[in-house]
């Protein structure tokens, strides 16, 4: 009598652990969470740095004030740029500075004058003689403002310098001046704005400061920034 055939058993595939299956996904989530947390911390730190800036009081006497450029509107200083110019002019009237370096290139907004030329025309109408103003007509960024202004000051023997801008912009300007090894007598002087949207400008400055620190790291590693910088 034949024995009943025993059905073949199909070998069972080993079950993959659900932990192993989801481990790369969990790791990616953790990395993203850490990156997001670091980003929030970095932005909070920069916002604290920007909002906690205090202008020196009194402002120290200097050989010259470097007024950082901003947009021209129809070849006239925009409201924000006028505030910087008025702040610099007050220093001039008080005798705190005797000279200006006006720095800023050509806007791509239809202006036919460079920012420096527009600033010179504004101060000229207020009675500042041309002999007291040095123009830097090529800069397209805060970094270039300070990079190109430094040799102009050195050529004239000006070692005590004020960098005139808005308060939210002053920490980055001072940090760039430090990177460029400006003379120790250099001070970034920032003034509060009455015409600009501070929420927008603080947010924009956080991004601009982040970009600057990234650019600084690239340059410290020996790489050159593209011409568009």
HUTAFEN-V12342 format. One line per field, one symbol per residue. ss: DSSP state (@ for helix, = for strand, . for the rest). phi: phi as a letter, one per 30 degrees, with the letter a starting at -180 (. if undefined). A space follows every 10 residues. Layout:
# HUTAFEN-V12342
ss=???
phi=???
This chain:
# HUTAFEN-V12342
ss=.......... .......@@@ @@@@@@@@@@ @@@@@@@@@@ @@@@@@@@@@ @......... ...=====.. .==..==.@@ @@@@@@@@@@ @@@@....== ===..=.... ...=@@@@@@ @@@@@....@ @@====.... .@@@@@@@@@ @@@@@..... ======@@@@ @@@@@@@@@. ......==== =......@@@ @@@@@@@@@@ @@@@@@@@@@ .........
phi=.dddddddcd dddddddddd dcdddddddd dddddddddd dddddddddd dcdbddbddd dbdacccdda dcchiceded dddddddddd ddddidbcbb ccbldddcbj dccdeddddd dddddcjdde dcbcccccdb adededddde dddddcidcc bcccadddcd ededdddddd hdedddbdcc cdccbcdded dddddedddd dddddddddd djccddddd
